[in-house]
Amino acid sequence: MITVTTPRNTKRVIITDREKIIYNTLLSISILGIPFFSFGIVNTMVSLKYETENPDDCISLVSGQDLCLTITILQSLVLICIVCTLLSLVFKKQLLKQSH
């Protein structure tokens, strides 16, 4: 971040490229995480349907993995990505501007 004093003695903050790159990278990861983890939920639900005997079972007969736990974790990750995306868009100016 570079601070520049204008002729009227007001300070303008110029955001460096490094800060923008970090912000855009984290925002992109959050945005891309939403469809990625959503696909994981759908994929796990298909496994839940075909790899268990009863609809109430959560343990896969093929891998022995708890599929209900996997779905819960993926749902939490989707929610975290949505919240991070919204917060970073709403507070963009505050995140990119640092006070002295």
C-alpha positions as CSV (number, residue, x, y, z in Angstrom):
1,M,0.0,0.0,0.0
2,I,1.3,3.4,-0.9
3,T,0.1,6.7,0.6
4,V,0.2,9.8,-1.6
5,T,-0.4,13.3,-0.3
6,T,-2.3,15.5,-2.8
7,P,-1.9,19.3,-3.1
8,R,-4.7,19.8,-0.6
9,N,-2.9,17.7,2.1
10,T,-5.4,14.9,1.8
11,K,-4.1,11.4,1.9
12,R,-5.0,9.0,-0.9
13,V,-4.3,5.4,-0.5
14,I,-3.1,3.5,-3.5
15,I,-3.6,-0.3,-3.2
16,T,-0.7,-2.3,-4.5
17,D,-1.0,-5.1,-6.9
18,R,0.0,-7.7,-4.3
19,E,-3.1,-6.9,-2.1
20,K,-5.4,-7.1,-5.1
21,I,-3.9,-10.4,-6.1
22,I,-4.4,-11.9,-2.7
23,Y,-7.9,-10.6,-2.4
24,N,-8.9,-11.9,-5.9
25,T,-7.3,-15.3,-5.3
26,L,-9.2,-15.8,-2.0
27,L,-12.4,-14.6,-3.6
28,S,-11.9,-16.9,-6.5
29,I,-11.2,-19.9,-4.3
30,S,-14.4,-19.2,-2.3
31,I,-16.5,-18.8,-5.5
32,L,-15.1,-22.0,-7.1
33,G,-15.6,-23.9,-3.9
34,I,-19.3,-23.6,-4.0
35,P,-20.0,-25.7,-7.2
36,F,-17.0,-28.0,-6.3
37,F,-18.4,-29.0,-2.9
38,S,-22.0,-29.1,-4.3
39,F,-20.9,-31.6,-6.8
40,G,-19.3,-33.6,-4.0
41,I,-22.6,-33.6,-2.2
42,V,-24.4,-34.9,-5.2
43,N,-21.7,-37.6,-5.8
44,T,-21.9,-38.7,-2.2
45,M,-25.7,-38.9,-2.3
46,V,-25.5,-41.2,-5.3
47,S,-23.1,-43.4,-3.4
48,L,-25.5,-43.3,-0.4
49,K,-28.3,-44.6,-2.7
50,Y,-26.3,-47.4,-4.4
51,E,-23.8,-48.5,-1.7
52,T,-26.2,-49.0,1.2
53,E,-28.9,-51.6,1.7
54,N,-31.4,-49.6,3.7
55,P,-32.3,-45.9,3.1
56,D,-31.4,-45.2,6.7
57,D,-27.9,-46.6,6.6
58,C,-25.0,-44.2,6.3
59,I,-22.1,-46.6,6.1
60,S,-21.0,-47.6,2.6
61,L,-20.8,-51.4,2.0
62,V,-18.1,-50.8,-0.6
63,S,-15.7,-48.4,1.2
64,G,-16.9,-48.6,4.8
65,Q,-17.0,-44.8,4.9
66,D,-19.7,-42.8,6.8
67,L,-21.5,-41.1,3.9
68,C,-23.8,-39.0,6.0
69,L,-20.8,-37.5,7.8
70,T,-19.3,-36.7,4.4
71,I,-22.5,-35.0,3.2
72,T,-22.6,-32.9,6.4
73,I,-19.0,-31.8,6.1
74,L,-19.5,-30.8,2.4
75,Q,-22.7,-28.9,3.3
76,S,-20.7,-27.0,5.9
77,L,-17.9,-26.2,3.4
78,V,-20.5,-24.9,0.9
79,L,-21.9,-22.6,3.6
80,I,-18.5,-21.4,4.6
81,C,-17.7,-20.6,1.0
82,I,-20.9,-18.7,0.5
83,V,-20.3,-16.7,3.7
84,C,-16.7,-15.9,2.8
85,T,-17.8,-14.8,-0.7
86,L,-20.5,-12.5,0.6
87,L,-18.3,-11.0,3.3
88,S,-15.4,-10.4,1.0
89,L,-17.7,-8.7,-1.5
90,V,-19.5,-6.6,1.1
91,F,-16.3,-5.5,2.9
92,K,-14.1,-5.1,-0.2
93,K,-13.1,-1.6,0.5
94,Q,-12.3,-2.3,4.2
95,L,-10.3,-5.4,3.3
96,L,-8.2,-3.6,0.7
97,K,-7.6,-0.4,2.6
98,Q,-5.3,-0.5,5.7
99,S,-5.2,2.4,8.1
100,H,-2.0,3.8,9.5
